[in-house]
Amino acid sequence: MRLRVEFTTEPFDLDEAPAHAVAARRVIEAAELDAVDVGPFGNTAEGGADAVLKAVDALLRESLATGATRISLQVNVVGEGEA
């Protein structure tokens, strides 16, 4: 099964990426995922279910440990032919 995760971390800082956003980016970029898209207001990544769930666990732990006060995320099953 393939999953897509979309997430944001808060609080936002428009002048400089906060530590929690940097930590989340580092976790996602280091994970064994593909189709990673990291942006200032939203991030997405896709991969096998085990890899996505492992990355989500690390993302939550690292972001909270580095100051995130809110993490919004959505996980979807990616079907055949869907990108």
PyMOL Python script that loads the backbone (N, CA, C, O; Angstrom):
from pymol import cmd

cmd.read_pdbstr("""\
ATOM      1  N   MET A   1       0.837  -1.179   0.000  1.00  0.00           N
ATOM      2  CA  MET A   1       0.000   0.000   0.000  1.00  0.00           C
ATOM      3  C   MET A   1       0.885   1.246   0.000  1.00  0.00           C
ATOM      4  O   MET A   1       1.888   1.315   0.710  1.00  0.00           O
ATOM      5  N   ARG A   2       0.491   2.225  -0.810  1.00  0.00           N
ATOM      6  CA  ARG A   2       1.198   3.504  -0.829  1.00  0.00           C
ATOM      7  C   ARG A   2       0.376   4.553  -0.088  1.00  0.00           C
ATOM      8  O   ARG A   2      -0.853   4.569  -0.168  1.00  0.00           O
ATOM      9  N   LEU A   3       1.072   5.426   0.630  1.00  0.00           N
ATOM     10  CA  LEU A   3       0.426   6.499   1.374  1.00  0.00           C
ATOM     11  C   LEU A   3       1.011   7.840   0.973  1.00  0.00           C
ATOM     12  O   LEU A   3       2.175   7.944   0.586  1.00  0.00           O
ATOM     13  N   ARG A   4       0.170   8.870   1.075  1.00  0.00           N
ATOM     14  CA  ARG A   4       0.628  10.258   0.899  1.00  0.00           C
ATOM     15  C   ARG A   4       0.364  10.980   2.213  1.00  0.00           C
ATOM     16  O   ARG A   4      -0.736  10.902   2.760  1.00  0.00           O
ATOM     17  N   VAL A   5       1.371  11.682   2.717  1.00  0.00           N
ATOM     18  CA  VAL A   5       1.212  12.483   3.920  1.00  0.00           C
ATOM     19  C   VAL A   5       1.358  13.955   3.533  1.00  0.00           C
ATOM     20  O   VAL A   5       2.247  14.330   2.768  1.00  0.00           O
ATOM     21  N   GLU A   6       0.470  14.768   4.076  1.00  0.00           N
ATOM     22  CA  GLU A   6       0.542  16.217   3.925  1.00  0.00           C
ATOM     23  C   GLU A   6       0.594  16.784   5.335  1.00  0.00           C
ATOM     24  O   GLU A   6      -0.160  16.348   6.204  1.00  0.00           O
ATOM     25  N   PHE A   7       1.482  17.758   5.573  1.00  0.00           N
ATOM     26  CA  PHE A   7       1.601  18.275   6.935  1.00  0.00           C
ATOM     27  C   PHE A   7       2.077  19.718   6.968  1.00  0.00           C
ATOM     28  O   PHE A   7       2.712  20.211   6.036  1.00  0.00           O
ATOM     29  N   THR A   8       1.748  20.380   8.073  1.00  0.00           N
ATOM     30  CA  THR A   8       2.282  21.702   8.395  1.00  0.00           C
ATOM     31  C   THR A   8       2.600  21.708   9.886  1.00  0.00           C
ATOM     32  O   THR A   8       1.980  20.991  10.672  1.00  0.00           O
ATOM     33  N   THR A   9       3.570  22.524  10.255  1.00  0.00           N
ATOM     34  CA  THR A   9       3.897  22.703  11.668  1.00  0.00           C
ATOM     35  C   THR A   9       3.720  24.173  12.010  1.00  0.00           C
ATOM     36  O   THR A   9       3.904  25.048  11.164  1.00  0.00           O
ATOM     37  N   GLU A  10       3.366  24.427  13.243  1.00  0.00           N
ATOM     38  CA  GLU A  10       3.167  25.803  13.714  1.00  0.00           C
ATOM     39  C   GLU A  10       3.872  25.984  15.040  1.00  0.00           C
ATOM     40  O   GLU A  10       4.125  24.990  15.722  1.00  0.00           O
ATOM     41  N   PRO A  11       4.203  27.200  15.442  1.00  0.00           N
ATOM     42  CA  PRO A  11       3.796  28.473  14.863  1.00  0.00           C
ATOM     43  C   PRO A  11       4.615  28.829  13.624  1.00  0.00           C
ATOM     44  O   PRO A  11       5.757  28.401  13.457  1.00  0.00           O
ATOM     45  N   PHE A  12       3.987  29.627  12.767  1.00  0.00           N
ATOM     46  CA  PHE A  12       4.644  30.096  11.555  1.00  0.00           C
ATOM     47  C   PHE A  12       5.583  31.247  11.870  1.00  0.00           C
ATOM     48  O   PHE A  12       5.363  32.002  12.818  1.00  0.00           O
ATOM     49  N   ASP A  13       6.614  31.372  11.080  1.00  0.00           N
ATOM     50  CA  ASP A  13       7.508  32.533  11.128  1.00  0.00           C
ATOM     51  C   ASP A  13       7.848  32.834   9.674  1.00  0.00           C
ATOM     52  O   ASP A  13       8.545  32.058   9.019  1.00  0.00           O
ATOM     53  N   LEU A  14       7.357  33.956   9.177  1.00  0.00           N
ATOM     54  CA  LEU A  14       7.560  34.281   7.763  1.00  0.00           C
ATOM     55  C   LEU A  14       8.970  34.772   7.464  1.00  0.00           C
ATOM     56  O   LEU A  14       9.379  34.790   6.303  1.00  0.00           O
ATOM     57  N   ASP A  15       9.721  35.170   8.488  1.00  0.00           N
ATOM     58  CA  ASP A  15      11.072  35.687   8.266  1.00  0.00           C
ATOM     59  C   ASP A  15      12.129  34.594   8.221  1.00  0.00           C
ATOM     60  O   ASP A  15      13.094  34.690   7.462  1.00  0.00           O
ATOM     61  N   GLU A  16      11.953  33.569   9.021  1.00  0.00           N
ATOM     62  CA  GLU A  16      12.952  32.503   9.109  1.00  0.00           C
ATOM     63  C   GLU A  16      12.267  31.193   9.482  1.00  0.00           C
ATOM     64  O   GLU A  16      11.336  31.184  10.288  1.00  0.00           O
ATOM     65  N   ALA A  17      12.720  30.101   8.904  1.00  0.00           N
ATOM     66  CA  ALA A  17      12.126  28.800   9.215  1.00  0.00           C
ATOM     67  C   ALA A  17      12.401  28.446  10.672  1.00  0.00           C
ATOM     68  O   ALA A  17      13.559  28.394  11.086  1.00  0.00           O
ATOM     69  N   PRO A  18      11.347  28.201  11.456  1.00  0.00           N
ATOM     70  CA  PRO A  18      11.547  27.838  12.861  1.00  0.00           C
ATOM     71  C   PRO A  18      12.197  26.456  13.001  1.00  0.00           C
ATOM     72  O   PRO A  18      12.177  25.651  12.070  1.00  0.00           O
ATOM     73  N   ALA A  19      12.759  26.204  14.152  1.00  0.00           N
ATOM     74  CA  ALA A  19      13.461  24.939  14.400  1.00  0.00           C
ATOM     75  C   ALA A  19      12.564  23.737  14.155  1.00  0.00           C
ATOM     76  O   ALA A  19      13.031  22.723  13.636  1.00  0.00           O
ATOM     77  N   HIS A  20      11.295  23.822  14.513  1.00  0.00           N
ATOM     78  CA  HIS A  20      10.393  22.682  14.318  1.00  0.00           C
ATOM     79  C   HIS A  20      10.147  22.412  12.837  1.00  0.00           C
ATOM     80  O   HIS A  20       9.992  21.257  12.441  1.00  0.00           O
ATOM     81  N   ALA A  21      10.109  23.451  12.021  1.00  0.00           N
ATOM     82  CA  ALA A  21       9.929  23.264  10.571  1.00  0.00           C
ATOM     83  C   ALA A  21      11.183  22.654   9.954  1.00  0.00           C
ATOM     84  O   ALA A  21      11.093  21.796   9.076  1.00  0.00           O
ATOM     85  N   VAL A  22      12.338  23.092  10.407  1.00  0.00           N
ATOM     86  CA  VAL A  22      13.607  22.542   9.923  1.00  0.00           C
ATOM     87  C   VAL A  22      13.710  21.070  10.313  1.00  0.00           C
ATOM     88  O   VAL A  22      14.149  20.244   9.513  1.00  0.00           O
ATOM     89  N   ALA A  23      13.308  20.741  11.541  1.00  0.00           N
ATOM     90  CA  ALA A  23      13.353  19.350  12.003  1.00  0.00           C
ATOM     91  C   ALA A  23      12.415  18.480  11.166  1.00  0.00           C
ATOM     92  O   ALA A  23      12.780  17.373  10.772  1.00  0.00           O
ATOM     93  N   ALA A  24      11.215  18.976  10.896  1.00  0.00           N
ATOM     94  CA  ALA A  24      10.264  18.212  10.079  1.00  0.00           C
ATOM     95  C   ALA A  24      10.813  17.985   8.680  1.00  0.00           C
ATOM     96  O   ALA A  24      10.709  16.883   8.142  1.00  0.00           O
ATOM     97  N   ARG A  25      11.390  19.007   8.096  1.00  0.00           N
ATOM     98  CA  ARG A  25      11.973  18.893   6.754  1.00  0.00           C
ATOM     99  C   ARG A  25      13.101  17.875   6.745  1.00  0.00           C
ATOM    100  O   ARG A  25      13.193  17.056   5.830  1.00  0.00           O
ATOM    101  N   ARG A  26      13.954  17.919   7.752  1.00  0.00           N
ATOM    102  CA  ARG A  26      15.078  16.993   7.846  1.00  0.00           C
ATOM    103  C   ARG A  26      14.587  15.541   7.939  1.00  0.00           C
ATOM    104  O   ARG A  26      15.138  14.655   7.286  1.00  0.00           O
ATOM    105  N   VAL A  27      13.558  15.303   8.747  1.00  0.00           N
ATOM    106  CA  VAL A  27      13.002  13.956   8.897  1.00  0.00           C
ATOM    107  C   VAL A  27      12.453  13.450   7.569  1.00  0.00           C
ATOM    108  O   VAL A  27      12.745  12.325   7.164  1.00  0.00           O
ATOM    109  N   ILE A  28      11.666  14.266   6.898  1.00  0.00           N
ATOM    110  CA  ILE A  28      11.034  13.838   5.647  1.00  0.00           C
ATOM    111  C   ILE A  28      12.068  13.622   4.548  1.00  0.00           C
ATOM    112  O   ILE A  28      11.978  12.656   3.790  1.00  0.00           O
ATOM    113  N   GLU A  29      13.044  14.514   4.459  1.00  0.00           N
ATOM    114  CA  GLU A  29      14.061  14.364   3.415  1.00  0.00           C
ATOM    115  C   GLU A  29      14.971  13.164   3.668  1.00  0.00           C
ATOM    116  O   GLU A  29      15.513  12.597   2.719  1.00  0.00           O
ATOM    117  N   ALA A  30      15.148  12.766   4.929  1.00  0.00           N
ATOM    118  CA  ALA A  30      16.008  11.626   5.255  1.00  0.00           C
ATOM    119  C   ALA A  30      15.264  10.288   5.159  1.00  0.00           C
ATOM    120  O   ALA A  30      15.889   9.231   5.080  1.00  0.00           O
ATOM    121  N   ALA A  31      13.952  10.341   5.165  1.00  0.00           N
ATOM    122  CA  ALA A  31      13.155   9.111   5.118  1.00  0.00           C
ATOM    123  C   ALA A  31      13.219   8.493   3.724  1.00  0.00           C
ATOM    124  O   ALA A  31      13.549   9.160   2.744  1.00  0.00           O
ATOM    125  N   GLU A  32      12.900   7.222   3.663  1.00  0.00           N
ATOM    126  CA  GLU A  32      12.902   6.515   2.381  1.00  0.00           C
ATOM    127  C   GLU A  32      11.563   6.723   1.679  1.00  0.00           C
ATOM    128  O   GLU A  32      10.786   5.788   1.489  1.00  0.00           O
ATOM    129  N   LEU A  33      11.318   7.981   1.299  1.00  0.00           N
ATOM    130  CA  LEU A  33      10.079   8.370   0.643  1.00  0.00           C
ATOM    131  C   LEU A  33      10.392   8.923  -0.730  1.00  0.00           C
ATOM    132  O   LEU A  33      11.533   9.282  -1.022  1.00  0.00           O
ATOM    133  N   ASP A  34       9.361   8.993  -1.583  1.00  0.00           N
ATOM    134  CA  ASP A  34       9.547   9.618  -2.878  1.00  0.00           C
ATOM    135  C   ASP A  34       8.465  10.685  -3.048  1.00  0.00           C
ATOM    136  O   ASP A  34       7.559  10.796  -2.223  1.00  0.00           O
ATOM    137  N   ALA A  35       8.565  11.447  -4.095  1.00  0.00           N
ATOM    138  CA  ALA A  35       7.616  12.525  -4.369  1.00  0.00           C
ATOM    139  C   ALA A  35       7.548  13.500  -3.199  1.00  0.00           C
ATOM    140  O   ALA A  35       6.462  13.945  -2.827  1.00  0.00           O
ATOM    141  N   VAL A  36       8.698  13.836  -2.615  1.00  0.00           N
ATOM    142  CA  VAL A  36       8.759  14.782  -1.499  1.00  0.00           C
ATOM    143  C   VAL A  36       8.693  16.204  -2.039  1.00  0.00           C
ATOM    144  O   VAL A  36       9.449  16.577  -2.936  1.00  0.00           O
ATOM    145  N   ASP A  37       7.768  17.001  -1.474  1.00  0.00           N
ATOM    146  CA  ASP A  37       7.625  18.401  -1.859  1.00  0.00           C
ATOM    147  C   ASP A  37       7.527  19.214  -0.576  1.00  0.00           C
ATOM    148  O   ASP A  37       6.515  19.162   0.122  1.00  0.00           O
ATOM    149  N   VAL A  38       8.575  19.961  -0.270  1.00  0.00           N
ATOM    150  CA  VAL A  38       8.630  20.753   0.956  1.00  0.00           C
ATOM    151  C   VAL A  38       8.472  22.220   0.580  1.00  0.00           C
ATOM    152  O   VAL A  38       9.212  22.739  -0.255  1.00  0.00           O
ATOM    153  N   GLY A  39       7.502  22.884   1.204  1.00  0.00           N
ATOM    154  CA  GLY A  39       7.257  24.292   0.919  1.00  0.00           C
ATOM    155  C   GLY A  39       7.040  25.073   2.194  1.00  0.00           C
ATOM    156  O   GLY A  39       7.017  24.492   3.279  1.00  0.00           O
ATOM    157  N   PRO A  40       6.880  26.392   2.084  1.00  0.00           N
ATOM    158  CA  PRO A  40       6.758  27.236   3.273  1.00  0.00           C
ATOM    159  C   PRO A  40       5.445  27.048   4.037  1.00  0.00           C
ATOM    160  O   PRO A  40       5.397  27.292   5.243  1.00  0.00           O
ATOM    161  N   PHE A  41       4.383  26.619   3.353  1.00  0.00           N
ATOM    162  CA  PHE A  41       3.089  26.515   4.021  1.00  0.00           C
ATOM    163  C   PHE A  41       2.483  25.122   3.977  1.00  0.00           C
ATOM    164  O   PHE A  41       1.407  24.899   4.533  1.00  0.00           O
ATOM    165  N   GLY A  42       3.146  24.195   3.333  1.00  0.00           N
ATOM    166  CA  GLY A  42       2.631  22.834   3.265  1.00  0.00           C
ATOM    167  C   GLY A  42       3.671  21.913   2.687  1.00  0.00           C
ATOM    168  O   GLY A  42       4.504  22.325   1.880  1.00  0.00           O
ATOM    169  N   ASN A  43       3.623  20.688   3.093  1.00  0.00           N
ATOM    170  CA  ASN A  43       4.611  19.700   2.687  1.00  0.00           C
ATOM    171  C   ASN A  43       3.899  18.393   2.367  1.00  0.00           C
ATOM    172  O   ASN A  43       2.928  18.030   3.031  1.00  0.00           O
ATOM    173  N   THR A  44       4.379  17.694   1.357  1.00  0.00           N
ATOM    174  CA  THR A  44       3.807  16.402   1.018  1.00  0.00           C
ATOM    175  C   THR A  44       4.927  15.411   0.720  1.00  0.00           C
ATOM    176  O   THR A  44       6.027  15.787   0.315  1.00  0.00           O
ATOM    177  N   ALA A  45       4.616  14.152   0.930  1.00  0.00           N
ATOM    178  CA  ALA A  45       5.541  13.081   0.578  1.00  0.00           C
ATOM    179  C   ALA A  45       4.730  11.813   0.385  1.00  0.00           C
ATOM    180  O   ALA A  45       3.657  11.651   0.966  1.00  0.00           O
ATOM    181  N   GLU A  46       5.253  10.920  -0.436  1.00  0.00           N
ATOM    182  CA  GLU A  46       4.608   9.637  -0.689  1.00  0.00           C
ATOM    183  C   GLU A  46       5.621   8.520  -0.518  1.00  0.00           C
ATOM    184  O   GLU A  46       6.829   8.726  -0.626  1.00  0.00           O
ATOM    185  N   GLY A  47       5.104   7.349  -0.252  1.00  0.00           N
ATOM    186  CA  GLY A  47       5.953   6.172  -0.164  1.00  0.00           C
ATOM    187  C   GLY A  47       5.156   4.981   0.308  1.00  0.00           C
ATOM    188  O   GLY A  47       3.937   5.044   0.463  1.00  0.00           O
ATOM    189  N   GLY A  48       5.864   3.899   0.531  1.00  0.00           N
ATOM    190  CA  GLY A  48       5.237   2.708   1.069  1.00  0.00           C
ATOM    191  C   GLY A  48       4.702   2.983   2.468  1.00  0.00           C
ATOM    192  O   GLY A  48       5.209   3.851   3.178  1.00  0.00           O
ATOM    193  N   ALA A  49       3.674   2.237   2.854  1.00  0.00           N
ATOM    194  CA  ALA A  49       3.010   2.480   4.133  1.00  0.00           C
ATOM    195  C   ALA A  49       3.982   2.463   5.313  1.00  0.00           C
ATOM    196  O   ALA A  49       3.940   3.359   6.156  1.00  0.00           O
ATOM    197  N   ASP A  50       4.852   1.463   5.383  1.00  0.00           N
ATOM    198  CA  ASP A  50       5.780   1.373   6.512  1.00  0.00           C
ATOM    199  C   ASP A  50       6.696   2.585   6.581  1.00  0.00           C
ATOM    200  O   ASP A  50       6.926   3.126   7.662  1.00  0.00           O
ATOM    201  N   ALA A  51       7.220   3.017   5.439  1.00  0.00           N
ATOM    202  CA  ALA A  51       8.133   4.168   5.412  1.00  0.00           C
ATOM    203  C   ALA A  51       7.408   5.452   5.800  1.00  0.00           C
ATOM    204  O   ALA A  51       7.953   6.268   6.544  1.00  0.00           O
ATOM    205  N   VAL A  52       6.191   5.639   5.307  1.00  0.00           N
ATOM    206  CA  VAL A  52       5.433   6.858   5.637  1.00  0.00           C
ATOM    207  C   VAL A  52       5.087   6.872   7.121  1.00  0.00           C
ATOM    208  O   VAL A  52       5.254   7.899   7.779  1.00  0.00           O
ATOM    209  N   LEU A  53       4.612   5.761   7.656  1.00  0.00           N
ATOM    210  CA  LEU A  53       4.240   5.728   9.069  1.00  0.00           C
ATOM    211  C   LEU A  53       5.451   5.925   9.980  1.00  0.00           C
ATOM    212  O   LEU A  53       5.350   6.591  11.010  1.00  0.00           O
ATOM    213  N   LYS A  54       6.573   5.359   9.613  1.00  0.00           N
ATOM    214  CA  LYS A  54       7.807   5.569  10.380  1.00  0.00           C
ATOM    215  C   LYS A  54       8.215   7.043  10.330  1.00  0.00           C
ATOM    216  O   LYS A  54       8.615   7.612  11.346  1.00  0.00           O
ATOM    217  N   ALA A  55       8.114   7.659   9.155  1.00  0.00           N
ATOM    218  CA  ALA A  55       8.465   9.076   9.007  1.00  0.00           C
ATOM    219  C   ALA A  55       7.510   9.966   9.792  1.00  0.00           C
ATOM    220  O   ALA A  55       7.943  10.946  10.398  1.00  0.00           O
ATOM    221  N   VAL A  56       6.209   9.641   9.791  1.00  0.00           N
ATOM    222  CA  VAL A  56       5.228  10.432  10.540  1.00  0.00           C
ATOM    223  C   VAL A  56       5.530  10.371  12.034  1.00  0.00           C
ATOM    224  O   VAL A  56       5.454  11.391  12.720  1.00  0.00           O
ATOM    225  N   ASP A  57       5.866   9.204  12.539  1.00  0.00           N
ATOM    226  CA  ASP A  57       6.230   9.070  13.954  1.00  0.00           C
ATOM    227  C   ASP A  57       7.423   9.970  14.288  1.00  0.00           C
ATOM    228  O   ASP A  57       7.389  10.712  15.269  1.00  0.00           O
ATOM    229  N   ALA A  58       8.465   9.901  13.478  1.00  0.00           N
ATOM    230  CA  ALA A  58       9.658  10.725  13.710  1.00  0.00           C
ATOM    231  C   ALA A  58       9.343  12.208  13.544  1.00  0.00           C
ATOM    232  O   ALA A  58       9.834  13.038  14.309  1.00  0.00           O
ATOM    233  N   LEU A  59       8.532  12.540  12.553  1.00  0.00           N
ATOM    234  CA  LEU A  59       8.139  13.924  12.309  1.00  0.00           C
ATOM    235  C   LEU A  59       7.431  14.510  13.526  1.00  0.00           C
ATOM    236  O   LEU A  59       7.756  15.614  13.962  1.00  0.00           O
ATOM    237  N   LEU A  60       6.476  13.783  14.072  1.00  0.00           N
ATOM    238  CA  LEU A  60       5.753  14.266  15.245  1.00  0.00           C
ATOM    239  C   LEU A  60       6.688  14.445  16.437  1.00  0.00           C
ATOM    240  O   LEU A  60       6.665  15.480  17.103  1.00  0.00           O
ATOM    241  N   ARG A  61       7.499  13.447  16.696  1.00  0.00           N
ATOM    242  CA  ARG A  61       8.395  13.512  17.851  1.00  0.00           C
ATOM    243  C   ARG A  61       9.416  14.651  17.735  1.00  0.00           C
ATOM    244  O   ARG A  61       9.615  15.415  18.680  1.00  0.00           O
ATOM    245  N   GLU A  62      10.056  14.753  16.574  1.00  0.00           N
ATOM    246  CA  GLU A  62      11.094  15.779  16.385  1.00  0.00           C
ATOM    247  C   GLU A  62      10.510  17.189  16.359  1.00  0.00           C
ATOM    248  O   GLU A  62      11.084  18.110  16.941  1.00  0.00           O
ATOM    249  N   SER A  63       9.380  17.362  15.693  1.00  0.00           N
ATOM    250  CA  SER A  63       8.764  18.696  15.616  1.00  0.00           C
ATOM    251  C   SER A  63       8.312  19.181  16.989  1.00  0.00           C
ATOM    252  O   SER A  63       8.534  20.338  17.347  1.00  0.00           O
ATOM    253  N   LEU A  64       7.684  18.304  17.748  1.00  0.00           N
ATOM    254  CA  LEU A  64       7.250  18.688  19.093  1.00  0.00           C
ATOM    255  C   LEU A  64       8.437  18.970  20.007  1.00  0.00           C
ATOM    256  O   LEU A  64       8.395  19.896  20.817  1.00  0.00           O
ATOM    257  N   ALA A  65       9.489  18.177  19.877  1.00  0.00           N
ATOM    258  CA  ALA A  65      10.677  18.370  20.715  1.00  0.00           C
ATOM    259  C   ALA A  65      11.404  19.671  20.403  1.00  0.00           C
ATOM    260  O   ALA A  65      12.153  20.175  21.240  1.00  0.00           O
ATOM    261  N   THR A  66      11.195  20.219  19.215  1.00  0.00           N
ATOM    262  CA  THR A  66      11.900  21.443  18.832  1.00  0.00           C
ATOM    263  C   THR A  66      10.971  22.658  18.766  1.00  0.00           C
ATOM    264  O   THR A  66      11.293  23.654  18.117  1.00  0.00           O
ATOM    265  N   GLY A  67       9.816  22.574  19.440  1.00  0.00           N
ATOM    266  CA  GLY A  67       9.011  23.770  19.626  1.00  0.00           C
ATOM    267  C   GLY A  67       7.692  23.878  18.881  1.00  0.00           C
ATOM    268  O   GLY A  67       7.012  24.896  19.013  1.00  0.00           O
ATOM    269  N   ALA A  68       7.303  22.886  18.112  1.00  0.00           N
ATOM    270  CA  ALA A  68       6.000  22.975  17.445  1.00  0.00           C
ATOM    271  C   ALA A  68       4.894  22.972  18.493  1.00  0.00           C
ATOM    272  O   ALA A  68       4.930  22.200  19.452  1.00  0.00           O
ATOM    273  N   THR A  69       3.917  23.842  18.297  1.00  0.00           N
ATOM    274  CA  THR A  69       2.764  23.881  19.191  1.00  0.00           C
ATOM    275  C   THR A  69       1.533  23.283  18.532  1.00  0.00           C
ATOM    276  O   THR A  69       0.519  23.036  19.186  1.00  0.00           O
ATOM    277  N   ARG A  70       1.634  23.053  17.229  1.00  0.00           N
ATOM    278  CA  ARG A  70       0.541  22.423  16.486  1.00  0.00           C
ATOM    279  C   ARG A  70       1.113  21.772  15.237  1.00  0.00           C
ATOM    280  O   ARG A  70       1.939  22.361  14.540  1.00  0.00           O
ATOM    281  N   ILE A  71       0.671  20.559  14.963  1.00  0.00           N
ATOM    282  CA  ILE A  71       1.066  19.858  13.741  1.00  0.00           C
ATOM    283  C   ILE A  71      -0.219  19.358  13.101  1.00  0.00           C
ATOM    284  O   ILE A  71      -0.964  18.578  13.696  1.00  0.00           O
ATOM    285  N   SER A  72      -0.464  19.811  11.900  1.00  0.00           N
ATOM    286  CA  SER A  72      -1.639  19.345  11.161  1.00  0.00           C
ATOM    287  C   SER A  72      -1.154  18.364  10.119  1.00  0.00           C
ATOM    288  O   SER A  72      -0.224  18.653   9.367  1.00  0.00           O
ATOM    289  N   LEU A  73      -1.785  17.202  10.075  1.00  0.00           N
ATOM    290  CA  LEU A  73      -1.377  16.250   9.047  1.00  0.00           C
ATOM    291  C   LEU A  73      -2.552  15.444   8.560  1.00  0.00           C
ATOM    292  O   LEU A  73      -3.547  15.236   9.254  1.00  0.00           O
ATOM    293  N   GLN A  74      -2.391  15.007   7.349  1.00  0.00           N
ATOM    294  CA  GLN A  74      -3.398  14.172   6.701  1.00  0.00           C
ATOM    295  C   GLN A  74      -2.661  13.055   6.005  1.00  0.00           C
ATOM    296  O   GLN A  74      -1.649  13.284   5.344  1.00  0.00           O
ATOM    297  N   VAL A  75      -3.167  11.844   6.153  1.00  0.00           N
ATOM    298  CA  VAL A  75      -2.575  10.679   5.498  1.00  0.00           C
ATOM    299  C   VAL A  75      -3.656  10.065   4.618  1.00  0.00           C
ATOM    300  O   VAL A  75      -4.761   9.779   5.079  1.00  0.00           O
ATOM    301  N   ASN A  76      -3.320   9.864   3.336  1.00  0.00           N
ATOM    302  CA  ASN A  76      -4.249   9.262   2.383  1.00  0.00           C
ATOM    303  C   ASN A  76      -3.633   8.047   1.740  1.00  0.00           C
ATOM    304  O   ASN A  76      -2.425   7.993   1.508  1.00  0.00           O
ATOM    305  N   VAL A  77      -4.467   7.078   1.454  1.00  0.00           N
ATOM    306  CA  VAL A  77      -4.055   5.933   0.656  1.00  0.00           C
ATOM    307  C   VAL A  77      -4.048   6.395  -0.792  1.00  0.00           C
ATOM    308  O   VAL A  77      -5.019   6.979  -1.273  1.00  0.00           O
ATOM    309  N   VAL A  78      -2.946   6.130  -1.484  1.00  0.00           N
ATOM    310  CA  VAL A  78      -2.809   6.502  -2.881  1.00  0.00           C
ATOM    311  C   VAL A  78      -3.156   5.276  -3.705  1.00  0.00           C
ATOM    312  O   VAL A  78      -2.499   4.241  -3.595  1.00  0.00           O
ATOM    313  N   GLY A  79      -4.189   5.390  -4.532  1.00  0.00           N
ATOM    314  CA  GLY A  79      -4.652   4.268  -5.321  1.00  0.00           C
ATOM    315  C   GLY A  79      -3.900   4.133  -6.613  1.00  0.00           C
ATOM    316  O   GLY A  79      -3.111   5.003  -6.982  1.00  0.00           O
ATOM    317  N   GLU A  80      -4.141   3.051  -7.297  1.00  0.00           N
ATOM    318  CA  GLU A  80      -3.538   2.803  -8.608  1.00  0.00           C
ATOM    319  C   GLU A  80      -3.881   3.939  -9.549  1.00  0.00           C
ATOM    320  O   GLU A  80      -5.028   4.383  -9.612  1.00  0.00           O
ATOM    321  N   GLY A  81      -2.873   4.412 -10.286  1.00  0.00           N
ATOM    322  CA  GLY A  81      -3.097   5.458 -11.263  1.00  0.00           C
ATOM    323  C   GLY A  81      -3.191   6.843 -10.686  1.00  0.00           C
ATOM    324  O   GLY A  81      -3.296   7.812 -11.438  1.00  0.00           O
ATOM    325  N   GLU A  82      -3.156   6.976  -9.344  1.00  0.00           N
ATOM    326  CA  GLU A  82      -3.219   8.276  -8.695  1.00  0.00           C
ATOM    327  C   GLU A  82      -1.811   8.759  -8.435  1.00  0.00           C
ATOM    328  O   GLU A  82      -0.929   7.958  -8.123  1.00  0.00           O
ATOM    329  N   ALA A  83      -1.585  10.049  -8.557  1.00  0.00           N
ATOM    330  CA  ALA A  83      -0.246  10.590  -8.282  1.00  0.00           C
ATOM    331  C   ALA A  83      -0.327  11.726  -7.315  1.00  0.00           C
ATOM    332  O   ALA A  83       0.697  12.310  -6.961  1.00  0.00           O
TER     333      ALA A  83
END
""", "prot")
cmd.dss("prot")
cmd.show_as("cartoon", "prot")
cmd.util.cbc("prot")
cmd.orient("prot")
